[in-house]
Amino acid sequence: MRTPLGVRLGTAGRLGKRLRPALPGFLSLCGVAACTWVSFHFGQTFAFTGFLYLVLVVLAALYGGFRQATAVSVAAATCLNYYFVPPIFSFANSPANWVALCAFEFTAVVISRLSQRAQLRAEEAVAGRRDMEHLYETSRRILLLDSSGEPGSMIPALIRDTFELDAVQLFDAPAATTYQSGDSPCPAGQNTRDAYFRDTDTYDVEARSWYCVVRLGVRPVGGLALIGTGMTKLAATALASLSGIAIERARTLRSELRAQAARQTEQLRTAVLDALAHEFKTPLAVARTASSGLLAVGGLSELQTELVATIDQQASKLDQLASRLLRAAMLDSTEFKPRSEPLLLSGLVRLAVRKLESAADRERFLVFEATPEPMVLADGELMVTVISQLVDNAVKYSEPGSTIEIRYATRSSDVVLTVRSKGPVIASSDRDRVFERFYRAPETHHLPAGTGLGLSIVKKIMDAHRGSVWADGEAGYGTSFSLALPAAQRR
């Protein structure tokens, strides 16, 4: 029974693949035989024939390696001894034969090592070029990722698909989350986290796996595991850097979207407050005019007078609230610019204290005058609003009858005003938030309710003046509010 042609061709092809590595040595041996016949036939010398043999040894070492070159060296030395070293046609040993064999063998060693090194570098160059192409493709695809999704879950699959890896793991340290693509060995997750905590890149030779630190600049932010790869360290660390940049880029985009949404919400809320404040102003003016007129006309009973006075007082408070809303809307306007003129804070403080309705409240203030007092550059009307708010808060949230201190100080080129009162101590975590609109510190919830607008207006006015305002707490005593304004230069 005859074997089919396809089977015979397949067998021949497999046999050819197995014998192909030995082909350089076989051809060199054939060359030794051909050179021996030609040189002996034409009566060539030992030196000429030895040089031809040396060329064949070099070719065998270059393309076949040390073992094949050694076989060719032994064959060449044997032919030299038998055909060209007297007495010919004998294997009598001579110094020339040993010198030739040593020269052939030395050439085989040197050329095979150089060839092996050149092949290794060529393979590394090819692998590096392939890694660079994959890195370019990975970076391009990362830039095209959907920013609305979770990048941590998409990056491992993208890297695994591009580099044809067994598995990829990405540990996001800020989110304390590990993302994975593919089936990875059990220790991979722990090794990925260890790379982050130790801040060291490692390569597992047995598992053919890279465990790299994901850095943002020089700061470690996670770990990356590349399972089943022999890529260079340069490519592995570049992938880790790309992963960190992609995650941070997605976070930045999300933060910008949230900030934009918050800005639009704030603008809408400001517009609504502005509209409501304007709508409240007219009926409040009519109500206050009517109540004041009734009190001026007289002829009311004691109860009627008390009720009309209550109406007038509450209408006045509503009018102040509407004025605050209008002021807040004005400060939110991008066109708002305060006037700057030299002022003394002490005069503004006296004016703010005199505006208090109760004489008992006015007597609680102890003002430590500064001598000499430097002037500040500010808008007088707006600064009276700021100081009045701090004074009003000190009266409202301090212990009844306690002393409220107002002090001045000079810090660098700024003038600092501090209002110190005895009462609840605002927690350090809330000292920045009390300047947010409508926020109230938990320590003041049991005290008289406010609008939540006062300190936010203070903050905006101080920002517009390029000044600052902050709160400090004194354990066992109370809270102090300070503001700083640039001092006016003396002429």
Buried (B, 14 or more C-beta within 10 A) or exposed (E): EEEEEEEEEEEEEEEEEEEEEBEBBBBBBEBBEEBBEEBBEEEBEBEEBBEBBBEBBBBBBBBBBBBBBBBBBBBBBBBBBBBBBEEEEEEEEEEBBEEBBEBBBEBBBBBBEEBBEEEEEEEEEEBBEEBBEBBEBBBEBBEEBEBEEBBBEBBBBBBBBBBEBBBBBBBBBEBEEBBBBBEBBEBBBEBBBBBBEEEEBEBBEEBBBBBBBBBBEEEBBBBBBBBBBEBBEEBBBBBBBBBBBBBBBBBEEEEEEEEEEEEEEEEEBBEEBBEBBEEBBEEBEEBBEBBBEBBEEEEBEEEEBEBBBEBBEBBBEBBEBBBBBBBBBBBBEEEEEBEBEBBBBBEBBBBBBEEBEEEEBBEBBEBEEBEEBBBBBBBBEBBBBBBBBBBBBBBBBBEEEEEBBBBBEEEEEBBBBBBBBBBBBBEEEBBEBBBEBEEBBEBBEEBEEBBEBBBBBBBBBBEBBEBBBBBBBEEEEBBBBBBBBBBBEEE
